[in-house]
Amino acid sequence: PHCSDLDQIKSTMGNTTPTPNMDEAVMPPKEDGYVWPENIYVESRDMVSMAFFASIFGYILDVGRKDGPLAGLSIDSEGHVKRDESPLELGRSFTPSEVKTLIQDNEDKICSHFPREFGGSWKEAMFANLDKLEERAKSGDDAVERPLTLEEYDDKHQNQEVVYAICKDCVNKRITIVFRGSDKLAMKSNWLHNLSFSKKSAKVPEVVADKVTSDKIWFHSGFYDYIFCPTVKTDDEEGKTKYDEILEEVKFLMKKNPDFKLFVTGHSLGAALASLFSFFLSCEEDIPKPVTCLTFASPRIGDSHFLEAIQAFEEEGRMRFVRVMNDNDTIAVMPCVGYYHAGIQVRLYSAKEEKPEIRYPKKNDSWGNWVSQVWGNSVPKSLNVSYDHSVKDYQERLEKDEKELMKYNVNQLYCNKEWTGFD
């Protein structure tokens, strides 16, 4: 992205601060030559598609484990998955078209277990999503045989541990970590963690200790414990956490792809976990920066010192953080007391004539703007008897707002100091 394209992003933005003067923005130098996504629409579209991609795969695995073998899928006695007749980096790998073939070849069996998820409009949306992912992947370098692959999917201990996927995108040169949201496959575990509203403290990372007005950050204990709980596998070393496990796999892939960047995404519970994981990932000195966290329907996860630390990460170029939320999505404004949202907020509306709003919690903002932000993200403002929370709902609103969201670029927004309040 280039700041010379500022005429694209001068339209009014629903901000906690005055509309940014993009003429004053100066893009940081592209030291490594990495090509970032052109705009918020492209970036959000790709991430929500990855979240959909990963969620589909979990249902296929569940059927394969519970109802015998599936055509094209081998599951060993330990519950691990390997693609038939294929040597893989992490023991498993699927392209979007291969996942679609898996579904088509085993449709009756899969639909007997999950008729809603694999039938009607959901089936149409699922196949359209897989086709678009494959099409986008093939639009790149023809020399790459399998440009977009699901490299890892860990749900073996889903009743005790977080479920995540890791995807490799050779076209856009990124490794994407996807955290699964609340799901009926692990309903009890998911909601026990969702409803653990008490807080747990962690030491402020040394890299931003001078930017945070406390030596501790308080996190939602359910989300924190999901990331930092000890792994269930008996052969893991004592004290190894899920964070350690995922980080090990990420470093393995990044070592093989040193010119790639890291993206982290998720929906709902998965969004909260993605935010928490990205926060600590941004502190890892041997991980390429910035880490990009782009989430959908995320609840709040931390206190005001979490917000301060995130802003320090963003200002120092350690992290790019975008939260997409549907207007009237009650989950996205919970929990309330003592919790704060962070990052660039993109609010999507259902009405065709309503444009999306782009907001940022400007540092040292005015009292009036702060009140506006608090009301906009309050439970009374977002209380809704309908359901605007599914991944499918988010995809539909993104598509509705494609033209408007293409006007905005994440890096350009960050480099506008008047808008962010950065020094």
C-alpha positions as CSV (number, residue, x, y, z in Angstrom):
1,P,0.0,0.0,0.0
2,H,1.1,3.6,-0.7
3,C,0.1,6.8,1.0
4,S,0.0,8.5,-2.4
5,D,-3.4,6.7,-2.8
6,L,-4.9,8.7,0.0
7,D,-7.8,10.1,-2.2
8,Q,-9.4,6.7,-1.9
9,I,-9.9,7.0,1.8
10,K,-11.1,10.5,2.5
11,S,-14.7,9.7,3.0
12,T,-16.2,10.1,6.5
13,M,-15.4,7.4,9.0
14,G,-17.4,6.6,12.1
15,N,-14.5,7.3,14.5
16,T,-14.0,7.8,18.2
17,T,-11.8,10.7,17.0
18,P,-12.3,13.3,14.3
19,T,-12.1,12.0,10.7
20,P,-8.3,11.4,10.1
21,N,-6.5,13.7,7.8
22,M,-5.0,11.1,5.5
23,D,-3.0,13.8,3.6
24,E,-0.7,13.9,6.6
25,A,-0.1,10.1,6.7
26,V,3.3,8.8,6.0
27,M,3.8,5.1,5.4
28,P,6.6,3.4,7.2
29,P,9.3,2.0,4.9
30,K,8.8,-1.5,3.5
31,E,12.1,-2.8,4.7
32,D,11.6,-6.4,3.7
33,G,9.6,-5.6,0.5
34,Y,6.5,-7.5,1.7
35,V,3.3,-6.8,-0.2
36,W,0.5,-6.2,2.2
37,P,-3.2,-6.6,1.3
38,E,-4.5,-3.7,-0.7
39,N,-7.4,-2.8,1.6
40,I,-9.5,-3.8,4.6
41,Y,-12.0,-5.6,2.4
42,V,-9.5,-8.0,0.9
43,E,-7.8,-8.6,4.2
44,S,-11.1,-9.3,6.0
45,R,-12.5,-11.4,3.2
46,D,-9.5,-13.7,3.2
47,M,-9.5,-14.1,6.9
48,V,-13.2,-14.9,7.3
49,S,-12.9,-17.4,4.5
50,M,-10.0,-19.1,6.4
51,A,-12.2,-19.3,9.5
52,F,-15.0,-20.9,7.5
53,F,-12.5,-23.3,5.8
54,A,-11.2,-24.5,9.2
55,S,-14.6,-24.9,10.8
56,I,-15.8,-27.1,8.0
57,F,-12.8,-29.5,8.4
58,G,-13.6,-30.2,12.1
59,Y,-17.0,-31.7,11.2
60,I,-15.4,-33.9,8.6
61,L,-12.9,-35.2,11.1
62,D,-15.6,-35.9,13.7
63,V,-17.5,-38.1,11.3
64,G,-14.4,-39.9,10.3
65,R,-13.5,-40.7,13.9
66,K,-17.0,-41.7,15.0
67,D,-18.4,-43.4,11.9
68,G,-15.6,-45.3,10.3
69,P,-13.3,-44.4,7.5
70,L,-14.1,-41.8,4.8
71,A,-13.2,-42.0,1.2
72,G,-9.9,-40.0,0.8
73,L,-9.2,-39.6,4.5
74,S,-7.1,-41.9,6.8
75,I,-7.3,-41.7,10.6
76,D,-4.9,-43.8,12.6
77,S,-5.6,-45.5,15.9
78,E,-4.4,-42.4,17.8
79,G,-7.0,-40.2,16.1
80,H,-4.5,-38.4,13.9
81,V,-5.3,-37.6,10.3
82,K,-3.2,-38.1,7.2
83,R,-4.2,-37.4,3.6
84,D,-4.1,-40.5,1.5
85,E,-0.9,-41.1,-0.6
86,S,0.7,-37.8,0.4
87,P,3.9,-37.0,2.3
88,L,3.2,-33.9,4.4
89,E,5.1,-31.4,6.5
90,L,3.0,-31.7,9.7
91,G,1.4,-35.0,8.9
92,R,-1.7,-33.5,7.2
93,S,-2.4,-31.1,4.4
94,F,-5.5,-30.3,2.3
95,T,-6.3,-27.7,-0.4
96,P,-9.8,-26.2,-0.5
97,S,-10.7,-28.3,-3.6
98,E,-9.5,-31.5,-1.8
99,V,-11.8,-30.7,1.2
100,K,-14.7,-30.1,-1.3
101,T,-14.0,-33.5,-2.9
102,L,-13.9,-35.1,0.6
103,I,-17.4,-33.7,1.3
104,Q,-18.8,-34.8,-2.1
105,D,-17.3,-38.3,-1.9
106,N,-18.8,-38.8,1.6
107,E,-21.8,-36.6,1.4
108,D,-24.5,-39.0,2.7
109,K,-22.5,-40.1,5.7
110,I,-21.5,-36.5,6.7
111,C,-25.0,-35.2,6.1
112,S,-26.5,-37.9,8.3
113,H,-24.5,-36.5,11.2
114,F,-24.6,-32.8,10.4
115,P,-27.7,-32.1,8.2
116,R,-27.8,-28.4,9.0
117,E,-24.1,-27.6,8.5
118,F,-23.9,-29.6,5.2
119,G,-27.3,-29.0,3.7
120,G,-29.4,-26.2,2.1
121,S,-28.1,-22.7,2.1
122,W,-25.2,-23.6,4.4
123,K,-24.0,-26.2,1.9
124,E,-24.2,-23.6,-0.9
125,A,-22.2,-21.1,1.1
126,M,-19.7,-23.7,2.1
127,F,-19.0,-24.8,-1.5
128,A,-19.0,-21.2,-2.7
129,N,-16.4,-20.4,0.0
130,L,-14.2,-23.3,-0.9
131,D,-14.4,-22.5,-4.7
132,K,-13.5,-18.9,-4.0
133,L,-10.5,-19.9,-1.9
134,E,-9.3,-22.2,-4.6
135,E,-9.8,-19.6,-7.3
136,R,-7.9,-16.9,-5.4
137,A,-5.1,-19.3,-4.7
138,K,-4.7,-20.3,-8.4
139,S,-4.7,-16.6,-9.5
140,G,-1.1,-16.4,-8.2
141,D,2.1,-18.1,-9.3
142,D,1.3,-21.0,-11.6
143,A,4.5,-22.7,-10.6
144,V,3.1,-23.5,-7.1
145,E,1.2,-26.8,-7.4
146,R,-0.8,-26.4,-4.1
147,P,-0.7,-22.6,-3.3
148,L,-3.2,-22.7,-0.4
149,T,-3.2,-25.6,2.1
150,L,-4.5,-26.5,5.5
151,E,-1.3,-27.7,7.1
152,E,-2.5,-28.5,10.6
153,Y,-5.8,-29.1,12.4
154,D,-5.6,-30.0,16.0
155,D,-9.0,-31.0,17.6
156,K,-8.0,-34.4,19.1
157,H,-8.6,-33.2,22.6
158,Q,-11.3,-30.7,21.8
159,N,-13.2,-31.4,25.0
160,Q,-10.3,-30.1,27.0
161,E,-8.1,-28.0,24.7
162,V,-8.4,-25.2,22.3
163,V,-9.0,-26.2,18.6
164,Y,-6.8,-24.5,16.0
165,A,-5.7,-24.8,12.4
166,I,-2.7,-23.5,10.5
167,C,-2.9,-22.6,6.8
168,K,-0.1,-21.8,4.3
169,D,-0.8,-19.3,1.6
170,C,2.0,-19.3,-1.0
171,V,0.3,-16.6,-3.1
172,N,0.1,-14.0,-0.4
173,K,3.1,-15.4,1.5
174,R,1.4,-15.8,4.8
175,I,1.0,-18.4,7.5
176,T,-2.5,-18.1,9.1
177,I,-3.4,-19.5,12.5
178,V,-7.1,-20.0,12.8
179,F,-8.8,-20.5,16.2
180,R,-12.2,-22.3,16.2
181,G,-15.1,-20.6,17.9
182,S,-17.7,-22.1,20.2
183,D,-19.0,-25.2,18.6
184,K,-21.4,-28.0,19.4
185,L,-18.5,-30.5,19.0
186,A,-17.0,-29.2,22.3
187,M,-20.0,-27.3,23.7
188,K,-19.3,-27.9,27.4
189,S,-15.6,-27.0,27.3
190,N,-16.2,-24.0,25.1
191,W,-18.9,-22.5,27.3
192,L,-17.2,-23.2,30.6
193,H,-14.3,-21.0,29.3
194,N,-16.6,-18.4,27.7
195,L,-18.4,-17.9,31.1
196,S,-15.3,-17.7,33.2
197,F,-15.6,-13.9,33.6
198,S,-13.1,-13.7,36.5
199,K,-9.7,-12.2,35.6
200,K,-6.2,-13.6,35.8
201,S,-3.1,-11.4,35.8
202,A,0.0,-11.7,33.7
203,K,3.2,-9.6,33.9
204,V,3.3,-6.8,31.4
205,P,5.7,-7.8,28.6
206,E,9.2,-6.2,29.0
207,V,9.1,-4.9,25.4
208,V,6.3,-2.4,26.3
209,A,6.8,-2.2,30.1
210,D,7.6,1.5,29.9
211,K,4.4,2.2,27.9
212,V,1.9,0.6,30.3
213,T,0.8,2.3,33.5
214,S,1.0,-1.0,35.6
215,D,3.2,-4.0,35.9
216,K,0.2,-6.4,35.4
217,I,-2.4,-7.0,32.8
218,W,-5.7,-8.7,33.8
219,F,-7.2,-11.1,31.3
220,H,-10.5,-13.0,31.0
221,S,-9.5,-16.1,32.9
222,G,-11.4,-18.5,30.6
223,F,-9.7,-17.3,27.5
224,Y,-6.3,-17.1,29.1
225,D,-6.5,-20.6,30.6
226,Y,-7.5,-22.0,27.2
227,I,-4.2,-20.7,25.7
228,F,-1.9,-21.4,28.6
229,C,-3.3,-24.7,29.9
230,P,-0.9,-27.6,29.9
231,T,-1.2,-29.9,26.9
232,V,-3.1,-33.2,27.4
233,K,-0.7,-35.4,25.5
234,T,1.1,-37.6,28.0
235,D,4.4,-37.6,26.0
236,D,4.7,-33.8,26.2
237,E,7.3,-32.4,28.5
238,E,5.9,-31.3,31.9
239,G,4.6,-27.7,31.8
240,K,4.2,-27.5,28.0
241,T,1.2,-25.3,27.2
242,K,-1.0,-25.0,24.1
243,Y,0.7,-21.7,23.4
244,D,4.1,-23.5,23.4
245,E,2.7,-26.2,21.1
246,I,1.3,-23.8,18.5
247,L,4.4,-21.5,18.7
248,E,6.6,-24.5,18.0
249,E,4.6,-25.4,14.9
250,V,4.5,-21.8,13.7
251,K,8.3,-21.5,14.0
252,F,8.7,-24.7,12.1
253,L,6.7,-23.4,9.2
254,M,8.3,-19.9,9.3
255,K,11.7,-21.4,9.2
256,K,10.7,-23.1,5.9
257,N,9.1,-19.9,4.7
258,P,11.3,-17.1,5.9
259,D,9.7,-14.4,3.6
260,F,6.2,-15.1,4.9
261,K,4.2,-13.0,7.5
262,L,2.0,-14.3,10.3
263,F,-1.7,-13.7,10.4
264,V,-4.0,-14.9,13.2
265,T,-7.8,-15.0,13.0
266,G,-10.9,-16.5,14.5
267,H,-14.6,-16.0,15.1
268,S,-16.4,-15.4,18.5
269,L,-14.5,-17.5,21.0
270,G,-11.9,-18.1,18.3
271,A,-11.5,-14.3,17.9
272,A,-10.8,-13.9,21.6
273,L,-8.2,-16.7,21.5
274,A,-6.7,-15.2,18.4
275,S,-6.4,-11.8,20.1
276,L,-4.8,-13.3,23.2
277,F,-2.4,-15.5,21.2
278,S,-1.4,-12.6,18.9
279,F,-0.7,-10.4,22.0
280,F,2.0,-12.8,23.3
281,L,3.2,-13.8,19.8
282,S,4.0,-10.1,19.2
283,C,6.5,-10.3,22.1
284,E,8.5,-13.2,20.5
285,E,11.7,-11.6,19.1
286,D,12.3,-14.4,16.5
287,I,8.8,-14.0,15.0
288,P,8.7,-11.6,12.0
289,K,6.8,-8.4,12.7
290,P,4.2,-7.1,12.5
291,V,1.9,-10.0,13.5
292,T,-1.5,-9.4,12.0
293,C,-4.6,-10.2,14.1
294,L,-7.9,-9.8,12.2
295,T,-10.9,-11.2,14.1
296,F,-14.7,-11.4,13.8
297,A,-17.3,-11.1,16.6
298,S,-14.7,-10.9,19.3
299,P,-15.7,-10.5,22.9
300,R,-13.5,-8.3,25.1
301,I,-10.5,-10.1,26.7
302,G,-8.5,-7.7,28.8
303,D,-8.4,-4.6,31.0
304,S,-7.3,-1.0,30.3
305,H,-3.6,-2.0,30.6
306,F,-4.2,-4.6,27.8
307,L,-5.4,-1.8,25.6
308,E,-2.3,0.3,26.5
309,A,0.0,-2.6,25.6
310,I,-1.8,-3.3,22.3
311,Q,-1.5,0.4,21.4
312,A,2.2,0.2,22.2
313,F,2.6,-2.9,20.0
314,E,0.7,-1.2,17.2
315,E,2.8,2.0,17.5
316,E,6.1,0.1,17.5
317,G,5.0,-1.9,14.4
318,R,4.9,-5.2,16.3
319,M,1.2,-5.8,15.6
320,R,-1.6,-4.9,13.2
321,F,-5.0,-5.5,15.0
322,V,-8.4,-5.3,13.3
323,R,-11.7,-6.3,14.9
324,V,-14.7,-6.8,12.6
325,M,-18.1,-6.7,14.4
326,N,-21.7,-6.8,13.2
327,D,-23.9,-4.0,14.6
328,N,-26.2,-5.5,17.2
329,D,-24.0,-8.5,17.8
330,T,-24.3,-8.8,21.5
331,I,-21.5,-11.3,21.9
332,A,-19.1,-8.7,20.5
333,V,-19.7,-6.3,23.4
334,M,-19.3,-8.8,26.2
335,P,-18.1,-8.9,28.9
336,C,-18.6,-5.3,30.1
337,V,-17.4,-4.2,33.4
338,G,-13.6,-3.7,33.6
339,Y,-12.9,-5.0,30.1
340,Y,-11.8,-3.0,27.0
341,H,-11.7,-3.5,23.3
342,A,-8.5,-2.7,21.4
343,G,-7.4,-2.3,17.8
344,I,-9.1,-0.8,14.7
345,Q,-12.8,-1.6,14.8
346,V,-14.8,-2.2,11.7
347,R,-18.6,-2.1,12.4
348,L,-20.9,-3.7,9.7
349,Y,-24.6,-2.9,9.4
350,S,-27.3,-5.1,8.0
351,A,-29.2,-2.3,6.2
352,K,-28.1,-1.9,2.6
353,E,-27.9,1.9,2.8
354,E,-25.7,2.0,6.0
355,K,-22.0,2.2,5.4
356,P,-19.5,0.5,7.7
357,E,-17.8,2.5,10.4
358,I,-14.1,2.5,11.1
359,R,-13.1,3.4,14.7
360,Y,-9.9,3.5,16.8
361,P,-9.6,4.2,20.5
362,K,-7.3,7.2,20.1
363,K,-4.7,7.7,22.8
364,N,-5.6,10.6,25.2
365,D,-8.9,11.1,23.4
366,S,-11.5,13.6,24.5
367,W,-14.1,12.8,27.1
368,G,-16.9,13.2,24.5
369,N,-15.3,10.8,22.0
370,W,-14.7,8.3,24.8
371,V,-18.4,8.4,25.9
372,S,-19.4,7.8,22.2
373,Q,-17.2,4.8,22.0
374,V,-18.5,3.3,25.3
375,W,-22.1,3.8,24.2
376,G,-21.5,2.3,20.7
377,N,-20.0,-0.8,22.2
378,S,-22.5,-1.2,25.1
379,V,-24.9,-4.0,25.7
380,P,-28.0,-1.8,25.6
381,K,-26.9,-0.4,22.2
382,S,-26.2,-3.9,20.9
383,L,-28.9,-5.9,22.5
384,N,-30.6,-8.0,19.8
385,V,-33.3,-10.7,19.7
386,S,-32.2,-11.8,16.2
387,Y,-29.0,-13.6,15.4
388,D,-26.3,-11.6,13.7
389,H,-23.3,-13.6,14.9
390,S,-22.5,-16.5,12.6
391,V,-19.5,-16.6,10.2
392,K,-22.0,-16.7,7.4
393,D,-23.6,-13.4,8.6
394,Y,-20.2,-11.8,8.7
395,Q,-19.3,-13.0,5.2
396,E,-22.6,-11.6,3.8
397,R,-22.1,-8.1,5.4
398,L,-18.5,-8.0,4.1
399,E,-19.7,-8.7,0.6
400,K,-22.4,-6.0,1.0
401,D,-19.8,-3.4,2.0
402,E,-17.1,-4.5,-0.4
403,K,-17.0,-1.2,-2.3
404,E,-16.8,1.0,0.8
405,L,-14.2,-1.1,2.6
406,M,-11.9,-1.1,-0.4
407,K,-11.3,2.6,0.3
408,Y,-9.5,1.9,3.5
409,N,-6.0,0.4,4.1
410,V,-4.8,-0.8,7.5
411,N,-1.2,0.5,7.2
412,Q,-2.4,3.9,6.0
413,L,-4.7,4.2,9.0
414,Y,-2.0,3.3,11.4
415,C,0.4,5.9,10.0
416,N,-2.0,8.8,10.6
417,K,-0.9,10.1,14.0
418,E,-3.8,12.5,14.2
419,W,-6.3,9.6,14.1
420,T,-4.4,7.2,16.4
421,G,-2.8,9.6,18.8
422,F,0.6,7.9,18.4
423,D,3.7,9.9,19.2
